Amino acid sequence: MSDTSSRTITLTVPGMGSDHCAGIVRKTLQRQSGVGEIQTNIASHRVSVSVKEGGPDGNALKQAVEGAGYDVAAVSDGRSARQIRLTVPGMGSDHCAGIVRKTLERLKGIESIDTNIASHRVSVSVEEGGPDGDALKSAVEGAGYDVAAVQTDEAEDGDADAAIEEGYLSQARKRLIIAAIPTTLIMILMIPHMFWQPIPGYLAIVSLLAFPVVFLYGGAATHRASWRSLKNGTFNMDVLISLGSLPPYLIGLIGFVYPMTSFIEMAATIMTFHLLGRYLEALAKGRASQAIRRLLTLGAKTARVERDGEEVEVPVKELAPGDIMIVRPGDKIPTDGEVIEGESHIDESIATGESVPVYKGVGDSVIGATINKEGRLRVAATRVGGDTFLSQVVRLIDQAQGSRVPIQEFADRMTGRFVPAVILISLASLIAWALFPDALRPILDWGATFLPWVNPEAATPVLAILAAIAVLVIACPCALGLATPTALMVGSGIGAERGILIRSGEAIQTFKDIKVIVLDKTGTITRGEPKLTEVVTAEGVDEDELLRLATSVENASEHPIARAIVDGAGERGVKPDDVSEFRSTGARGVSGKVGNIHVLIGNRLLLQEEGIRGLEALDDAMQELEGKGRTAVIVAADGQAMGIVAVADTLKKESIEAIRGMHDLGLHVVMITGDNERAARAVADEVGIDEVQAGVLPEGKVDAIRALQQKHGNHVAMVGDGINDAPALKQANVGIAIGAGADVAIEAADVTLVRGELTAVVDAMHLSKATFGKIVQNLIWASAYNVAAIPIAAAGLLHPMIGVIAMTASSLSVIGNSLLLKRRYARAQPSGERS
């Protein structure tokens, strides 16, 4: 049990990058008096320290860690940090996101940084007294990236985000058009000048046409970003484009004083194709991330609420918990709430992916942004603002899209050193062609036989410059950096549309190796609600009479079994009568008088003690029902056994189908439950469970998961829905929460199934495997492209203009390959056929 008087202090330690470092930090802090539990997170570089009352404060812990040789960037003592969100349009790959992240980490007072390439957003958690939005913007712009917007409001605003994205697209389109017009004119002039008739003053004309493309509105932003990046000691993709466009233009100017080949056309073309690539990438990524944008704009803008006895319309942002909302047929439900009057069917497809409307009556929960189909409802608001279901979903998707996949470490290592390496290779190509042209020309002679742009007769300086520039523009760390996030943004968006929320990229990678899936029984395989299943009567007893007596007495009880009997009898048209002298004997049974008849309902032991006659005639039926896992009670009237009423926690209709799907995936299915062996085995046999562990208490589930992990090599997933499942969900390699379950279980899980159906587990596994497959394909393609393209360019076989087109195509191919996942799932329904 945790000490309620303790508080948690969080330190951000940027240098804690391995388990070895984490161990040193942990041991250092353990020496401090008053320090309790310590948790280290290498991924976020954070240390959470539980400090007892009277223990050290944040500054003391900071000094201790710094004394051990590690800088502490931020200290949080539990006070809520400010959230500042930057929109960085140029942050188009993981490489760029890494530069932005490292730049911000250098600032004091930063608690955490989350980058989302899909939405071009950086979410920064700033401790009290830390930098404001303007300071963060200045730092990012100093690293070479323009900041389109700074937002300090924590609430998601779909309209604002859409406006920002549209503004970025409009700007990219305008830059492209302004660059494309003069570049097209240059191409029109270049062809006749080169092949038919020299144009007088050609060099001066193309210099003037190319100048605004390379230096002004077209290329100014690229060069500004390059300069900031270099000044900051980092290297982004813009550096390569600047080096590929500025030197050719400046070298081409030599033609005014010394006859030589002009490279000015090439400079303009490189910049124009770079701007075209940026615009097309923005369009493609907009398609990839449209799921989260659609969610952001789905909510209602206004709500009708009761104020002082009148209906008034207010902005949704002004709603408070407890407000009574009036929801008419066809209206969107403004925010999460509970129905207090009326009944209707609600279209919850935005949350669950299911198109069939769901019945809602008094006491049922409803989700904001879902649509009321027919009846008028009065709904009490329960969650507003950032606490609503829709906001939580957006946050989860945002978190997933900004998360990292273990396989991504390969790409990170490459992109971190890529641009400097490309610059060195470009210089080496220039020097090699300048010093050893005769040794390299045979390569051109061979290439000229099938590549029309290769000219072995060109002057040595021309060949050297062409090779060096081709290396610069063909190299594309963007394709490698886009490989993982584009697949994640598409996969998480598809999941959100189908009611599958995958919290992290790590879960997607881990899913493919799962060998064992553990299911809780109650609420997961079964409904968690006992239902009347069988009625067995003694000889000569009418079934309706038996039910009338039973339901009359049980109607006075609040026990779940009693409610199941009453509800089941009502469904069969049997209504309860008044009861008197009602008495409950705890878990053993109940009794009372219905009219002049004394009725006793309970287990066999209770009825034997009361001397009830005729029990022996019901023994066989009792054993058969208990063998099926039913909870059976005997009903007696005036000392004579009348029959048996059996209830059971019935299966969810999709459980058998879901477990069959798990077997098709090659999974070993285990059920862990606190129920007795007989009841658990009955359910397991009915749905096809491979292994049953019964009688397991909540605290024992974690040990059971650990045992399975040891046996099956840490490839265990757990599905649960209750508060008591949360520790086991955390222990499992992948924790899966049924969305209708407890919030704490959902928070502990890696995957949340909003539909609350077990078949969604199979859908989630298919989606995770498909998404990871796209990540692998993207990484292989992007790596192979760079490995093959750079040597070809260095050998002089690739014209820079062809190279910049290929560079753009490589990034678009990665995005396009990710979008194929969306196209594939657009044709498949949940739990449907997989290609």
Summary of the structure (lengths in Angstrom):
residues: 835
radius of gyration: 34.2
end to end distance: 49.3
largest distance: 121.9
contacts: 2965
relative contact order: 0.08
helix: 51%
strand: 19%
